Amino acid sequence: MWKARIIYLSPMATDRNKLLSGIRFMAVGFPFIFMGPALMFWLGIPGTRNGNYWAFGISIVLMATAAFFCVKGLRTILSAFFDRG
């Protein structure tokens, strides 16, 4: 028969300042998640058909900025939870 195992986890210490810093990074990156693809759809793709590449380039930069801030925020949040220091 299967026996139920009760696992008691000790409360983990969370570095609150690191956690808030990570949430702040994610909040900064969140608008860029939508601005980059929206700019590419509205201005970038139609502009490339006419030979204008400035909006396409700016949208790529905005998407890279979103990826940077979100990954940095996620890494900071995970280090706030799981660092042993």
C-alpha positions in Angstrom: 0.0 0.0 0.0 1.0 3.6 -0.5 1.9 5.4 2.6 1.4 9.1 2.9 4.6 10.9 3.6 4.5 14.2 5.3 7.4 16.4 4.4 8.1 19.3 6.7 10.0 22.1 5.1 11.8 24.6 7.1 10.9 28.2 6.4 13.3 29.6 3.9 14.9 32.9 4.6 14.1 35.3 1.8 16.2 38.4 1.2 13.4 40.9 0.9 15.5 43.7 -0.6 16.7 41.4 -3.4 13.2 40.2 -4.0 11.9 43.8 -4.3 14.8 44.7 -6.6 13.9 41.7 -8.9 10.3 42.7 -9.0 11.4 46.2 -9.9 13.5 44.9 -12.8 10.5 42.9 -14.0 8.2 45.9 -13.8 10.7 48.0 -15.8 10.9 45.3 -18.5 7.1 44.6 -18.7 6.1 47.6 -20.9 8.9 46.8 -23.4 7.4 43.3 -23.9 4.4 45.0 -25.6 6.1 48.1 -27.1 8.6 46.2 -29.2 6.3 43.9 -31.1 3.6 46.6 -31.4 6.1 49.1 -32.9 7.3 46.3 -35.3 3.7 45.5 -36.4 2.5 49.1 -36.8 5.6 50.8 -38.2 8.5 48.4 -38.7 7.0 45.9 -41.2 5.2 48.4 -43.4 8.3 50.7 -43.2 10.6 47.9 -44.5 8.5 47.6 -47.6 9.2 51.2 -48.3 12.9 51.0 -47.5 12.7 52.6 -44.0 14.4 50.5 -41.4 14.6 52.8 -38.4 11.3 51.6 -36.8 12.3 48.0 -37.4 15.7 48.6 -35.6 14.1 50.4 -32.7 11.6 47.6 -32.2 14.4 45.0 -32.1 16.2 47.2 -29.5 13.0 47.4 -27.4 12.5 43.7 -27.5 16.1 43.1 -26.5 15.7 45.6 -23.6 12.6 43.7 -22.5 14.5 40.4 -22.5 17.4 41.9 -20.6 15.3 43.4 -17.8 13.0 40.4 -17.5 15.9 37.9 -17.3 17.8 40.1 -14.9 14.7 40.4 -12.7 14.0 36.7 -12.8 17.6 35.9 -11.8 17.4 38.4 -9.0 14.1 36.9 -7.7 15.5 33.4 -7.8 18.7 34.3 -6.1 16.6 36.0 -3.3 14.8 32.7 -2.7 17.5 30.2 -3.2 20.9 31.8 -2.2 22.4 30.2 0.8 24.4 33.3 1.9 
